[in-house]
């Protein structure tokens, strides 16, 4: 019995994959959950439109920007630029100070600040507006609390793209992305591994098909099946959850096909490096599920994460597709606003197809 137990220890220690799963996976999960899961607001990009530009508005602006919750984003010069800058997705909030702000406080004992937030992510928008209100109220208490006559700085908030702050507008695009990513990748990840397990790989080896043709042939049938899946999800989102589609439906479907091809290509690559269906399934589940949920911006804002995780999120395909799907469905934007994200996903698809072909050639040799 003693010798048998020692042998099992040697067996485990010699198996690198078992060691990685046993010790590496918990460490990675703890780090991801610990750093990525945060509902706080940190370094949220905002713009300030100051019509007054007096000492009071400058003090409030400095207090907001020095709080650690916000950072100055793109410059807004007038109201006409506000919607354009929100369409680009570079800022989360615009703070507008009315004209003669300080004079209104001195003369009328009241001044107004308008807060416009991007509510395509309702939780973040609500937090940002609440944080801004708290900072303004704190400034008011510090400087005007001891005055004989009351002075009030009132704020008015406006939520763009989701006035009702419906959480379903945030979750549906994320769920669509996660389902298409995981299902598509898992379906194809077991395809080549299944050929190896069943012993039918020899038939492919002696066939006149080239590795590129085999890989593409494995992907194409699943493209149609996954596209039907995507249409079903979109129909359910529209009729059951009342998720709007303000932009072009044709563009949305085209982007969905591109993302599906990318996910299927990633699944094929996993399949080429796996020796069994079980290993391919494990790689698809553990290597894709957690990063897809945590590092895509689906639930937790990416700007709240440490710099290392923010950099890591750039190689996560779901991050870019969520930006695309929100831009089309909620903001009604066209290809001119999402072409960069589209090119990134297309590049990833070509990259994984190329890797799969190259790896498959090595297997053939």
C-alpha positions as a Python dict, from the first residue, in 0.01 Angstrom:
ca = {
    (1, 'X'): (0, 0, 0),
    (2, 'X'): (283, 239, 90),
    (3, 'X'): (460, 173, -239),
    (4, 'X'): (135, 216, -430),
    (5, 'X'): (66, 558, -268),
    (6, 'X'): (423, 674, -341),
    (7, 'X'): (379, 559, -703),
    (8, 'X'): (57, 766, -731),
    (9, 'X'): (241, 1074, -603),
    (10, 'X'): (512, 1023, -865),
    (11, 'X'): (239, 974, -1126),
    (12, 'X'): (74, 1306, -1036),
    (13, 'X'): (400, 1501, -1014),
    (14, 'X'): (514, 1375, -1356),
    (15, 'X'): (184, 1479, -1520),
    (16, 'X'): (224, 1850, -1592),
    (17, 'X'): (-142, 1890, -1687),
    (18, 'X'): (-262, 1747, -1357),
    (19, 'X'): (-27, 1976, -1166),
    (20, 'X'): (-153, 2279, -1357),
    (21, 'X'): (-516, 2190, -1285),
    (22, 'X'): (-443, 2104, -923),
    (23, 'X'): (-236, 2408, -827),
    (24, 'X'): (-244, 2654, -1114),
    (25, 'X'): (-618, 2677, -1170),
    (26, 'X'): (-709, 2778, -811),
    (27, 'X'): (-439, 3049, -812),
    (28, 'X'): (-561, 3190, -1142),
    (29, 'X'): (-925, 3184, -1028),
    (30, 'X'): (-849, 3356, -698),
    (31, 'X'): (-651, 3630, -876),
    (32, 'X'): (-920, 3679, -1140),
    (33, 'X'): (-1207, 3690, -892),
    (34, 'X'): (-1014, 3902, -645),
    (35, 'X'): (-905, 4171, -887),
    (36, 'X'): (-1176, 4160, -1156),
    (37, 'X'): (-1488, 4151, -940),
    (38, 'X'): (-1541, 4509, -833),
    (39, 'X'): (-1850, 4726, -857),
    (40, 'X'): (-1663, 5037, -749),
    (41, 'X'): (-1591, 5321, -989),
    (42, 'X'): (-1224, 5394, -1056),
    (43, 'X'): (-1076, 5621, -1320),
    (44, 'X'): (-1402, 5646, -1513),
    (45, 'X'): (-1343, 5874, -1815),
    (46, 'X'): (-1563, 6185, -1805),
    (47, 'X'): (-1589, 6517, -1991),
    (48, 'X'): (-1663, 6857, -1839),
    (49, 'X'): (-1847, 7128, -2032),
    (50, 'X'): (-1798, 7449, -1832),
    (51, 'X'): (-2005, 7738, -1967),
    (52, 'X'): (-1909, 7961, -1673),
    (53, 'X'): (-1542, 7880, -1612),
    (54, 'X'): (-1531, 8069, -1283),
    (55, 'X'): (-1359, 7990, -954),
    (56, 'X'): (-1651, 7782, -819),
    (57, 'X'): (-1681, 7556, -1125),
    (58, 'X'): (-1304, 7510, -1131),
    (59, 'X'): (-1302, 7411, -762),
    (60, 'X'): (-1583, 7158, -818),
    (61, 'X'): (-1411, 7019, -1130),
    (62, 'X'): (-1081, 6981, -946),
    (63, 'X'): (-1255, 6810, -655),
    (64, 'X'): (-1427, 6564, -891),
    (65, 'X'): (-1110, 6485, -1088),
    (66, 'X'): (-891, 6452, -777),
    (67, 'X'): (-1131, 6209, -607),
    (68, 'X'): (-974, 5905, -777),
    (69, 'X'): (-1308, 5795, -916),
    (70, 'X'): (-1285, 5993, -1240),
    (71, 'X'): (-1032, 6101, -1499),
    (72, 'X'): (-1068, 6364, -1769),
    (73, 'X'): (-1146, 6218, -2109),
    (74, 'X'): (-1206, 6389, -2440),
    (75, 'X'): (-1272, 6763, -2445),
    (76, 'X'): (-1629, 6878, -2515),
    (77, 'X'): (-1665, 7236, -2643),
    (78, 'X'): (-2043, 7255, -2691),
    (79, 'X'): (-2366, 7055, -2656),
    (80, 'X'): (-2353, 6946, -3020),
    (81, 'X'): (-2044, 6733, -2950),
    (82, 'X'): (-2195, 6544, -2655),
    (83, 'X'): (-2385, 6277, -2849),
    (84, 'X'): (-2095, 6229, -3087),
    (85, 'X'): (-1850, 6166, -2805),
    (86, 'X'): (-2090, 5920, -2639),
    (87, 'X'): (-2125, 5733, -2969),
    (88, 'X'): (-1749, 5679, -2974),
    (89, 'X'): (-1777, 5515, -2630),
    (90, 'X'): (-1478, 5702, -2489),
    (91, 'X'): (-1653, 5865, -2192),
    (92, 'X'): (-1902, 5755, -1929),
    (93, 'X'): (-2039, 6094, -1821),
    (94, 'X'): (-2055, 6459, -1923),
    (95, 'X'): (-2079, 6724, -1648),
    (96, 'X'): (-2231, 7054, -1766),
    (97, 'X'): (-2201, 7374, -1560),
    (98, 'X'): (-2455, 7643, -1649),
    (99, 'X'): (-2352, 7993, -1754),
    (100, 'X'): (-2270, 8244, -1472),
    (101, 'X'): (-2253, 7963, -1217),
    (102, 'X'): (-2082, 8163, -941),
    (103, 'X'): (-2299, 8470, -1004),
    (104, 'X'): (-2615, 8261, -974),
    (105, 'X'): (-2494, 8127, -640),
    (106, 'X'): (-2428, 8479, -510),
    (107, 'X'): (-2741, 8640, -653),
    (108, 'X'): (-3006, 8365, -659),
    (109, 'X'): (-2847, 8135, -398),
    (110, 'X'): (-2888, 7850, -645),
    (111, 'X'): (-2696, 7702, -940),
    (112, 'X'): (-2747, 7395, -1154),
    (113, 'X'): (-2524, 7116, -1282),
    (114, 'X'): (-2643, 6874, -1550),
    (115, 'X'): (-2511, 6517, -1551),
    (116, 'X'): (-2544, 6311, -1869),
    (117, 'X'): (-2439, 5946, -1839),
    (118, 'X'): (-2406, 5653, -2081),
    (119, 'X'): (-2664, 5410, -1940),
    (120, 'X'): (-2594, 5126, -2183),
    (121, 'X'): (-2428, 4989, -1870),
    (122, 'X'): (-2694, 5096, -1616),
    (123, 'X'): (-2510, 4988, -1301),
    (124, 'X'): (-2198, 5186, -1388),
    (125, 'X'): (-2403, 5489, -1498),
    (126, 'X'): (-2597, 5489, -1173),
    (127, 'X'): (-2278, 5461, -966),
    (128, 'X'): (-2107, 5741, -1158),
    (129, 'X'): (-2402, 5979, -1115),
    (130, 'X'): (-2428, 5895, -744),
    (131, 'X'): (-2054, 5949, -693),
    (132, 'X'): (-2072, 6285, -871),
    (133, 'X'): (-2371, 6393, -663),
    (134, 'X'): (-2189, 6294, -344),
    (135, 'X'): (-1880, 6498, -439),
    (136, 'X'): (-2092, 6804, -527),
    (137, 'X'): (-2286, 6775, -199),
    (138, 'X'): (-1959, 6743, -8),
    (139, 'X'): (-1825, 7059, -175),
    (140, 'X'): (-2147, 7241, -90),
    (141, 'X'): (-2120, 7144, 278),
    (142, 'X'): (-1754, 7247, 298),
    (143, 'X'): (-1791, 7594, 149),
    (144, 'X'): (-2150, 7704, 208),
    (145, 'X'): (-2271, 7528, 522),
    (146, 'X'): (-2198, 7816, 759),
    (147, 'X'): (-2366, 8088, 552),
    (148, 'X'): (-2668, 8277, 687),
    (149, 'X'): (-2881, 8214, 378),
    (150, 'X'): (-2894, 7864, 231),
    (151, 'X'): (-2706, 7801, -93),
    (152, 'X'): (-2805, 7508, -312),
    (153, 'X'): (-2616, 7341, -597),
    (154, 'X'): (-2872, 7118, -765),
    (155, 'X'): (-2795, 6842, -1014),
    (156, 'X'): (-3011, 6708, -1292),
    (157, 'X'): (-2925, 6369, -1440),
    (158, 'X'): (-3003, 6232, -1783),
    (159, 'X'): (-2946, 5869, -1881),
    (160, 'X'): (-2871, 5814, -2249),
    (161, 'X'): (-2966, 5494, -2438),
    (162, 'X'): (-3140, 5343, -2135),
    (163, 'X'): (-3354, 5606, -1955),
    (164, 'X'): (-3529, 5346, -1742),
    (165, 'X'): (-3197, 5196, -1625),
    (166, 'X'): (-3318, 4847, -1717),
    (167, 'X'): (-3055, 4593, -1617),
    (168, 'X'): (-3167, 4363, -1899),
    (169, 'X'): (-3011, 4610, -2145),
    (170, 'X'): (-2673, 4527, -1989),
    (171, 'X'): (-2718, 4152, -1941),
    (172, 'X'): (-2870, 4054, -2277),
    (173, 'X'): (-2570, 4168, -2492),
    (174, 'X'): (-2336, 3994, -2247),
    (175, 'X'): (-2540, 3675, -2243),
    (176, 'X'): (-2556, 3669, -2624),
    (177, 'X'): (-2177, 3706, -2636),
    (178, 'X'): (-2105, 3442, -2372),
    (179, 'X'): (-2342, 3185, -2523),
    (180, 'X'): (-2212, 3228, -2877),
    (181, 'X'): (-1852, 3216, -2754),
    (182, 'X'): (-1881, 2910, -2533),
    (183, 'X'): (-2123, 2703, -2740),
    (184, 'X'): (-1942, 2767, -3068),
    (185, 'X'): (-1598, 2698, -2921),
    (186, 'X'): (-1711, 2385, -2738),
    (187, 'X'): (-1887, 2241, -3043),
    (188, 'X'): (-1578, 2258, -3260),
    (189, 'X'): (-1323, 2188, -2985),
    (190, 'X'): (-1421, 1821, -2975),
    (191, 'X'): (-1443, 1770, -3353),
    (192, 'X'): (-1080, 1683, -3440),
    (193, 'X'): (-1025, 1531, -3094),
    (194, 'X'): (-1320, 1299, -3166),
    (195, 'X'): (-1155, 1188, -3491),
    (196, 'X'): (-840, 1099, -3297),
    (197, 'X'): (-1031, 905, -3030),
    (198, 'X'): (-1247, 712, -3278),
    (199, 'X'): (-948, 624, -3493),
    (200, 'X'): (-1096, 789, -3803),
    (201, 'X'): (-808, 1037, -3830),
    (202, 'X'): (-633, 792, -4068),
    (203, 'X'): (-915, 839, -4317),
    (204, 'X'): (-851, 1213, -4319),
    (205, 'X'): (-475, 1157, -4346),
    (206, 'X'): (-502, 946, -4659),
    (207, 'X'): (-769, 1166, -4819),
    (208, 'X'): (-673, 1423, -5086),
    (209, 'X'): (-787, 1704, -4854),
    (210, 'X'): (-527, 1953, -4740),
    (211, 'X'): (-503, 2060, -4372),
    (212, 'X'): (-658, 2400, -4452),
    (213, 'X'): (-951, 2230, -4625),
    (214, 'X'): (-1005, 1997, -4330),
    (215, 'X'): (-1004, 2284, -4081),
    (216, 'X'): (-1241, 2498, -4292),
    (217, 'X'): (-1462, 2195, -4357),
    (218, 'X'): (-1487, 2137, -3983),
    (219, 'X'): (-1585, 2502, -3923),
    (220, 'X'): (-1841, 2568, -4198),
    (221, 'X'): (-2123, 2334, -4084),
    (222, 'X'): (-2110, 2481, -3735),
    (223, 'X'): (-2126, 2836, -3876),
    (224, 'X'): (-2478, 2769, -4003),
    (225, 'X'): (-2588, 2593, -3684),
    (226, 'X'): (-2444, 2865, -3460),
    (227, 'X'): (-2601, 3137, -3678),
    (228, 'X'): (-2942, 2975, -3626),
    (229, 'X'): (-2861, 2975, -3255),
    (230, 'X'): (-2774, 3347, -3268),
    (231, 'X'): (-3100, 3432, -3447),
    (232, 'X'): (-3296, 3237, -3184),
    (233, 'X'): (-3124, 3427, -2903),
    (234, 'X'): (-3190, 3764, -3070),
    (235, 'X'): (-3558, 3680, -3128),
    (236, 'X'): (-3602, 3578, -2764),
    (237, 'X'): (-3421, 3894, -2647),
    (238, 'X'): (-3648, 4115, -2858),
    (239, 'X'): (-3985, 3956, -2780),
    (240, 'X'): (-3932, 3831, -2424),
    (241, 'X'): (-3695, 4089, -2273),
    (242, 'X'): (-3793, 4378, -2506),
    (243, 'X'): (-3433, 4439, -2601),
    (244, 'X'): (-3433, 4707, -2874),
    (245, 'X'): (-3245, 4686, -3203),
    (246, 'X'): (-3200, 5054, -3292),
    (247, 'X'): (-2930, 4997, -3551),
    (248, 'X'): (-2909, 4791, -3870),
    (249, 'X'): (-3029, 4432, -3827),
    (250, 'X'): (-2822, 4326, -4129),
    (251, 'X'): (-2506, 4470, -3970),
    (252, 'X'): (-2589, 4299, -3639),
    (253, 'X'): (-2629, 3961, -3810),
    (254, 'X'): (-2311, 4011, -4014),
    (255, 'X'): (-2113, 4093, -3699),
    (256, 'X'): (-2265, 3787, -3529),
    (257, 'X'): (-2146, 3563, -3815),
    (258, 'X'): (-1797, 3711, -3790),
    (259, 'X'): (-1786, 3650, -3413),
    (260, 'X'): (-1919, 3296, -3459),
    (261, 'X'): (-1644, 3221, -3715),
    (262, 'X'): (-1385, 3354, -3471),
    (263, 'X'): (-1524, 3143, -3183),
    (264, 'X'): (-1539, 2831, -3403),
    (265, 'X'): (-1180, 2892, -3518),
    (266, 'X'): (-1070, 2913, -3156),
    (267, 'X'): (-1253, 2586, -3086),
    (268, 'X'): (-1078, 2418, -3379),
    (269, 'X'): (-741, 2537, -3246),
    (270, 'X'): (-822, 2389, -2903),
    (271, 'X'): (-921, 2067, -3078),
    (272, 'X'): (-591, 2043, -3266),
    (273, 'X'): (-386, 2068, -2945),
    (274, 'X'): (-605, 1822, -2750),
    (275, 'X'): (-560, 1447, -2753),
    (276, 'X'): (-908, 1363, -2625),
    (277, 'X'): (-1260, 1503, -2625),
    (278, 'X'): (-1248, 1531, -2246),
    (279, 'X'): (-934, 1745, -2255),
    (280, 'X'): (-1080, 1963, -2532),
    (281, 'X'): (-1398, 2016, -2332),
    (282, 'X'): (-1204, 2107, -2018),
    (283, 'X'): (-990, 2358, -2206),
    (284, 'X'): (-1301, 2513, -2361),
    (285, 'X'): (-1482, 2541, -2030),
    (286, 'X'): (-1205, 2652, -1797),
    (287, 'X'): (-992, 2854, -2038),
    (288, 'X'): (-1286, 3041, -2190),
    (289, 'X'): (-1573, 3065, -1944),
    (290, 'X'): (-1413, 3262, -1658),
    (291, 'X'): (-1211, 3503, -1875),
    (292, 'X'): (-1515, 3560, -2098),
    (293, 'X'): (-1735, 3653, -1803),
    (294, 'X'): (-1480, 3843, -1596),
    (295, 'X'): (-1255, 4018, -1851),
    (296, 'X'): (-1503, 4113, -2123),
    (297, 'X'): (-1668, 4402, -1942),
    (298, 'X'): (-1992, 4202, -1942),
    (299, 'X'): (-2058, 4248, -1569),
    (300, 'X'): (-1757, 4427, -1420),
    (301, 'X'): (-1616, 4750, -1570),
    (302, 'X'): (-1272, 4694, -1723),
    (303, 'X'): (-1142, 5037, -1613),
    (304, 'X'): (-1188, 4928, -1248),
    (305, 'X'): (-943, 4639, -1288),
    (306, 'X'): (-565, 4647, -1233),
    (307, 'X'): (-357, 4746, -1533),
    (308, 'X'): (-237, 4389, -1592),
    (309, 'X'): (-595, 4261, -1627),
    (310, 'X'): (-689, 4558, -1844),
    (311, 'X'): (-406, 4469, -2082),
    (312, 'X'): (-510, 4101, -2072),
    (313, 'X'): (-867, 4198, -2163),
    (314, 'X'): (-745, 4333, -2499),
    (315, 'X'): (-688, 3976, -2622),
    (316, 'X'): (-1036, 3866, -2513),
    (317, 'X'): (-1262, 3853, -2823),
    (318, 'X'): (-1588, 3895, -2621),
    (319, 'X'): (-1473, 4239, -2506),
    (320, 'X'): (-1487, 4370, -2862),
    (321, 'X'): (-1811, 4196, -2957),
    (322, 'X'): (-1992, 4338, -2653),
    (323, 'X'): (-1889, 4687, -2765),
    (324, 'X'): (-2024, 4613, -3114),
    (325, 'X'): (-2353, 4463, -3003),
    (326, 'X'): (-2427, 4747, -2758),
    (327, 'X'): (-2338, 5007, -3020),
    (328, 'X'): (-2577, 4855, -3274),
    (329, 'X'): (-2865, 4746, -3050),
    (330, 'X'): (-2873, 5029, -2794),
    (331, 'X'): (-2710, 5326, -2965),
    (332, 'X'): (-2817, 5257, -3323),
    (333, 'X'): (-2466, 5312, -3460),
    (334, 'X'): (-2328, 5199, -3795),
    (335, 'X'): (-2008, 5037, -3914),
    (336, 'X'): (-1822, 5370, -3906),
    (337, 'X'): (-1826, 5353, -3524),
    (338, 'X'): (-1738, 4984, -3479),
    (339, 'X'): (-1497, 4919, -3768),
    (340, 'X'): (-1197, 4895, -3536),
    (341, 'X'): (-1361, 4628, -3321),
    (342, 'X'): (-1475, 4447, -3637),
    (343, 'X'): (-1120, 4437, -3774),
    (344, 'X'): (-987, 4308, -3441),
    (345, 'X'): (-1236, 4016, -3439),
    (346, 'X'): (-1164, 3942, -3806),
    (347, 'X'): (-792, 3942, -3733),
    (348, 'X'): (-841, 3704, -3441),
    (349, 'X'): (-1044, 3468, -3662),
    (350, 'X'): (-769, 3458, -3925),
    (351, 'X'): (-507, 3414, -3652),
    (352, 'X'): (-679, 3111, -3497),
    (353, 'X'): (-751, 2953, -3836),
    (354, 'X'): (-383, 2996, -3928),
    (355, 'X'): (-270, 2846, -3598),
    (356, 'X'): (-508, 2553, -3642),
    (357, 'X'): (-378, 2479, -3992),
    (358, 'X'): (-17, 2503, -3877),
    (359, 'X'): (-77, 2282, -3575),
    (360, 'X'): (-272, 2034, -3784),
    (361, 'X'): (22, 2005, -4026),
    (362, 'X'): (249, 1916, -3734),
    (363, 'X'): (2, 1648, -3629),
    (364, 'X'): (4, 1509, -3983),
    (365, 'X'): (380, 1476, -3980),
}
